[in-house]
Amino acid sequence: MPDPRATGSPAGGARTAAPALILAFDFGKRRIGVACGDTLSRTARPLAGVDNSSTARRWDAIDSMMREWQPALLVVGLPYNVDDSESIMSEAARGFAREVGSRYDLTVDLVDERYSSLDAASRLKSARESGARKRRVAKEDVDAAAACVILERWFTEST
């Protein structure tokens, strides 16, 4: 039976009538990008790239962010292929969504994350070229920025 907290619907905005903080995740085998945003400003900002090579390290980092930010809702990117079929990573992302929702007893909305990492890398490269970003772009930066893209898509879909 599917976990009701991992809804996959963009209707999360309707469930959070009062302004609420949201954490978004870009799940990957090596790293998980994390971003936060709120339903009032409908803006997202990158938080971190979490090491996903160790279950203990992953949950320690996410536990810390959950305590600090105390989100009302979680959003997880769901990878699809160009032809709208699910990718190899889709089941792993769904599993992560179920686990994070269950662990923190929060609703998890799934959002199509296609090209989010490419979009994030392009944004960071542009910021670096314009001088708005001083340091080089690390993989963790791209992952966190991809989580921003995912959350921005959720904001767009939840209107």
C-alpha beads as a LAMMPS data file, in Angstrom:
LAMMPS data file: protein, C-alpha beads

159 atoms
158 bonds

1 atom types
1 bond types

-500.0 500.0 xlo xhi
-500.0 500.0 ylo yhi
-500.0 500.0 zlo zhi

Masses

1 110.0

Atoms # bond

1 1 1 0.000 0.000 0.000
2 1 1 1.442 3.421 -0.922
3 1 1 2.479 5.749 1.884
4 1 1 -0.113 8.559 2.060
5 1 1 2.595 11.026 3.038
6 1 1 4.329 10.566 -0.331
7 1 1 1.459 11.953 -2.347
8 1 1 3.187 12.960 -5.529
9 1 1 0.588 15.667 -5.978
10 1 1 1.449 19.331 -6.295
11 1 1 -1.608 20.177 -4.190
12 1 1 0.589 20.670 -1.129
13 1 1 0.028 24.421 -1.369
14 1 1 -3.667 23.908 -0.800
15 1 1 -2.943 21.947 2.400
16 1 1 -0.705 24.688 3.795
17 1 1 -3.009 27.717 3.894
18 1 1 -0.955 29.568 6.519
19 1 1 2.593 30.542 5.546
20 1 1 4.766 27.473 5.917
21 1 1 8.386 26.513 5.497
22 1 1 9.201 23.728 3.047
23 1 1 12.346 21.675 2.555
24 1 1 13.061 20.237 -0.881
25 1 1 15.388 17.371 -1.736
26 1 1 17.222 16.451 -4.924
27 1 1 17.927 12.784 -4.214
28 1 1 21.082 11.239 -5.627
29 1 1 23.138 8.137 -4.884
30 1 1 26.193 10.193 -3.824
31 1 1 24.601 13.395 -2.541
32 1 1 21.211 14.814 -1.696
33 1 1 20.726 18.490 -2.466
34 1 1 18.587 20.379 0.021
35 1 1 16.828 23.723 -0.336
36 1 1 14.304 25.625 1.743
37 1 1 11.546 28.044 0.910
38 1 1 8.306 29.351 2.232
39 1 1 4.799 29.562 0.892
40 1 1 4.535 33.293 1.621
41 1 1 7.442 34.555 -0.517
42 1 1 7.367 31.473 -2.759
43 1 1 11.122 31.662 -3.111
44 1 1 13.730 28.961 -2.605
45 1 1 17.323 29.075 -1.446
46 1 1 19.966 26.354 -1.367
47 1 1 20.974 24.909 1.991
48 1 1 23.434 22.071 1.478
49 1 1 24.546 19.004 -0.356
50 1 1 24.252 16.050 2.024
51 1 1 26.664 13.125 1.697
52 1 1 24.591 10.054 0.830
53 1 1 27.402 7.492 0.912
54 1 1 26.573 6.562 4.520
55 1 1 23.050 6.153 5.897
56 1 1 24.154 7.407 9.325
57 1 1 25.769 10.576 7.915
58 1 1 22.765 11.215 5.669
59 1 1 20.253 11.032 8.509
60 1 1 22.488 12.978 10.934
61 1 1 22.652 15.853 8.446
62 1 1 18.940 15.732 7.581
63 1 1 17.972 15.414 11.283
64 1 1 19.974 18.572 11.985
65 1 1 18.262 20.498 9.159
66 1 1 14.835 19.280 10.259
67 1 1 15.476 20.526 13.828
68 1 1 16.767 23.865 12.577
69 1 1 14.123 24.596 9.930
70 1 1 11.086 22.671 11.273
71 1 1 9.348 22.410 7.908
72 1 1 5.614 21.858 7.496
73 1 1 6.009 19.948 4.225
74 1 1 8.712 18.155 2.243
75 1 1 9.223 18.023 -1.520
76 1 1 11.311 15.382 -3.276
77 1 1 12.340 15.478 -6.928
78 1 1 11.223 12.495 -8.963
79 1 1 13.481 11.707 -11.929
80 1 1 11.806 10.949 -15.244
81 1 1 13.251 10.208 -18.647
82 1 1 12.733 12.488 -21.641
83 1 1 9.891 10.237 -22.866
84 1 1 7.977 10.653 -19.557
85 1 1 8.892 7.165 -18.361
86 1 1 10.393 6.730 -14.924
87 1 1 14.164 6.595 -14.758
88 1 1 16.380 4.078 -12.993
89 1 1 16.546 6.487 -10.035
90 1 1 12.780 6.952 -9.736
91 1 1 12.218 4.028 -7.372
92 1 1 15.149 5.097 -5.181
93 1 1 13.739 8.644 -5.008
94 1 1 10.277 7.273 -4.149
95 1 1 11.845 5.128 -1.429
96 1 1 13.646 8.151 -0.015
97 1 1 10.390 10.141 -0.106
98 1 1 8.564 7.400 1.809
99 1 1 11.381 7.124 4.339
100 1 1 11.777 10.849 4.970
101 1 1 8.002 11.311 5.241
102 1 1 7.661 8.443 7.680
103 1 1 10.723 9.419 9.715
104 1 1 9.479 12.975 10.318
105 1 1 5.734 12.298 10.022
106 1 1 5.339 14.901 7.279
107 1 1 3.615 14.985 3.918
108 1 1 5.988 14.576 0.975
109 1 1 5.054 15.866 -2.461
110 1 1 6.886 14.483 -5.475
111 1 1 7.832 16.848 -8.304
112 1 1 9.179 16.091 -11.774
113 1 1 12.844 16.971 -11.519
114 1 1 13.808 16.531 -15.162
115 1 1 16.747 18.758 -16.100
116 1 1 16.848 20.374 -12.629
117 1 1 20.586 19.712 -12.290
118 1 1 21.283 21.141 -15.753
119 1 1 19.193 24.224 -14.926
120 1 1 20.985 24.601 -11.588
121 1 1 24.452 24.244 -13.139
122 1 1 23.564 26.827 -15.781
123 1 1 22.357 29.303 -13.145
124 1 1 25.488 28.851 -11.059
125 1 1 27.740 29.202 -14.098
126 1 1 25.971 32.429 -15.075
127 1 1 26.327 33.787 -11.543
128 1 1 30.042 32.955 -11.585
129 1 1 30.564 34.569 -14.999
130 1 1 28.710 37.735 -13.962
131 1 1 30.779 38.050 -10.783
132 1 1 27.759 37.523 -8.514
133 1 1 29.373 34.300 -7.316
134 1 1 32.987 34.554 -6.208
135 1 1 33.978 30.949 -5.544
136 1 1 34.065 28.031 -7.943
137 1 1 31.001 25.844 -8.328
138 1 1 31.250 22.537 -6.450
139 1 1 29.053 19.480 -7.045
140 1 1 27.359 20.088 -3.676
141 1 1 26.412 23.575 -4.872
142 1 1 24.765 22.139 -7.987
143 1 1 22.825 19.599 -5.912
144 1 1 21.509 22.259 -3.516
145 1 1 20.670 24.563 -6.434
146 1 1 18.829 21.675 -8.136
147 1 1 16.748 21.293 -4.965
148 1 1 15.880 25.012 -5.397
149 1 1 14.711 24.329 -8.942
150 1 1 12.572 21.449 -7.668
151 1 1 11.008 23.644 -4.978
152 1 1 10.372 26.452 -7.474
153 1 1 8.546 23.931 -9.678
154 1 1 6.464 22.862 -6.691
155 1 1 5.532 26.516 -6.048
156 1 1 4.497 26.887 -9.696
157 1 1 2.461 23.682 -9.691
158 1 1 0.773 24.372 -6.366
159 1 1 -0.964 27.578 -7.449

Bonds

1 1 1 2
2 1 2 3
3 1 3 4
4 1 4 5
5 1 5 6
6 1 6 7
7 1 7 8
8 1 8 9
9 1 9 10
10 1 10 11
11 1 11 12
12 1 12 13
13 1 13 14
14 1 14 15
15 1 15 16
16 1 16 17
17 1 17 18
18 1 18 19
19 1 19 20
20 1 20 21
21 1 21 22
22 1 22 23
23 1 23 24
24 1 24 25
25 1 25 26
26 1 26 27
27 1 27 28
28 1 28 29
29 1 29 30
30 1 30 31
31 1 31 32
32 1 32 33
33 1 33 34
34 1 34 35
35 1 35 36
36 1 36 37
37 1 37 38
38 1 38 39
39 1 39 40
40 1 40 41
41 1 41 42
42 1 42 43
43 1 43 44
44 1 44 45
45 1 45 46
46 1 46 47
47 1 47 48
48 1 48 49
49 1 49 50
50 1 50 51
51 1 51 52
52 1 52 53
53 1 53 54
54 1 54 55
55 1 55 56
56 1 56 57
57 1 57 58
58 1 58 59
59 1 59 60
60 1 60 61
61 1 61 62
62 1 62 63
63 1 63 64
64 1 64 65
65 1 65 66
66 1 66 67
67 1 67 68
68 1 68 69
69 1 69 70
70 1 70 71
71 1 71 72
72 1 72 73
73 1 73 74
74 1 74 75
75 1 75 76
76 1 76 77
77 1 77 78
78 1 78 79
79 1 79 80
80 1 80 81
81 1 81 82
82 1 82 83
83 1 83 84
84 1 84 85
85 1 85 86
86 1 86 87
87 1 87 88
88 1 88 89
89 1 89 90
90 1 90 91
91 1 91 92
92 1 92 93
93 1 93 94
94 1 94 95
95 1 95 96
96 1 96 97
97 1 97 98
98 1 98 99
99 1 99 100
100 1 100 101
101 1 101 102
102 1 102 103
103 1 103 104
104 1 104 105
105 1 105 106
106 1 106 107
107 1 107 108
108 1 108 109
109 1 109 110
110 1 110 111
111 1 111 112
112 1 112 113
113 1 113 114
114 1 114 115
115 1 115 116
116 1 116 117
117 1 117 118
118 1 118 119
119 1 119 120
120 1 120 121
121 1 121 122
122 1 122 123
123 1 123 124
124 1 124 125
125 1 125 126
126 1 126 127
127 1 127 128
128 1 128 129
129 1 129 130
130 1 130 131
131 1 131 132
132 1 132 133
133 1 133 134
134 1 134 135
135 1 135 136
136 1 136 137
137 1 137 138
138 1 138 139
139 1 139 140
140 1 140 141
141 1 141 142
142 1 142 143
143 1 143 144
144 1 144 145
145 1 145 146
146 1 146 147
147 1 147 148
148 1 148 149
149 1 149 150
150 1 150 151
151 1 151 152
152 1 152 153
153 1 153 154
154 1 154 155
155 1 155 156
156 1 156 157
157 1 157 158
158 1 158 159
